[in-house]
Amino acid sequence: MITLVTGGTKCGKSSYAERVLESFGGTKYYVATMNPVGDDAQEIIARHTEMRRGKNYITIECLRDIGDLDIPEGCGVLIECIGNLCANEMFGSGEVNEAVLKITEGIRALSERTAELVIVTNEVGSDGNDYSPDTMQYINEMASINRCIAEFADNVVECVYGIPVAYKGKAIC
């Protein structure tokens, strides 16, 4: 089962994603993609770590190359989040590369090994603003990644003010 969870900033995506895996009886992995640079990043990482406390996740840091993760078959996986992974792939090496194919193929490969895969992403580019060319490329890459994952996901859920709205499949309460 693959569930894609999207929404705006601080809309409840992470809490919802964790609820999706609450009843999973096997081993659960939390794949953290945030590059821990800066005070904001440290605060977000600390908040998410606290949210997972006592929920029996094994945390794996993965800034790039999501398809290379060594995760055993049949487990549950929560990826937090595609926005960070995309930025890491595009800008982390000092050159902008083709993130869409690398990320979507990596997630597809990961989904073939997992029993339950929950993917958190961000809603970007809907504010109507113009940005620098690099930022616009990031927004376009994110849109392509989200579209590709939504195509093969079983469930696509947007969190709106903490309320899950299913666009494909179903949302748990």
LINSULQUI-V563321 format. One record per backbone hydrogen bond with DSSP energy under -1.0 kcal/mol. CO is the residue of the C=O (numbers start at 0). NH is the residue of the N-H. Records with the same first field share a line. If there is no record, write none. Layout:
CO = NH  NH
This chain:
0 = 116
1 = 153  154
2 = 118
3 = 156
4 = 120
5 = 158
6 = 122
7 = 10
10 = 161
11 = 15
12 = 16
13 = 17
14 = 18
15 = 19
16 = 20
20 = 23
26 = 75
27 = 57
28 = 77
29 = 59
30 = 79
31 = 61
34 = 36
37 = 41
38 = 42
39 = 43
40 = 44
41 = 45
42 = 46
43 = 47
44 = 48
45 = 49
46 = 50
47 = 51
51 = 54
57 = 29
59 = 31
64 = 67
65 = 68
68 = 70
74 = 114  115
75 = 28
76 = 117
77 = 30
78 = 119
79 = 32
80 = 84
81 = 85
82 = 86
83 = 87
84 = 88
85 = 89
86 = 90
87 = 91
90 = 93
96 = 98
98 = 102
99 = 103
100 = 104
101 = 105
102 = 106
103 = 107
104 = 108
105 = 109
106 = 110
107 = 111
109 = 112
112 = 73
115 = 76
116 = 2
117 = 78
118 = 4
119 = 81
131 = 135
132 = 136
133 = 137
134 = 138
135 = 139
136 = 140
137 = 141
138 = 142
139 = 143
140 = 144
141 = 145
142 = 146
143 = 147
144 = 148
145 = 149
146 = 150
147 = 151
148 = 152
154 = 3
155 = 166  167
156 = 5
157 = 164
159 = 162
162 = 159
164 = 157
167 = 155
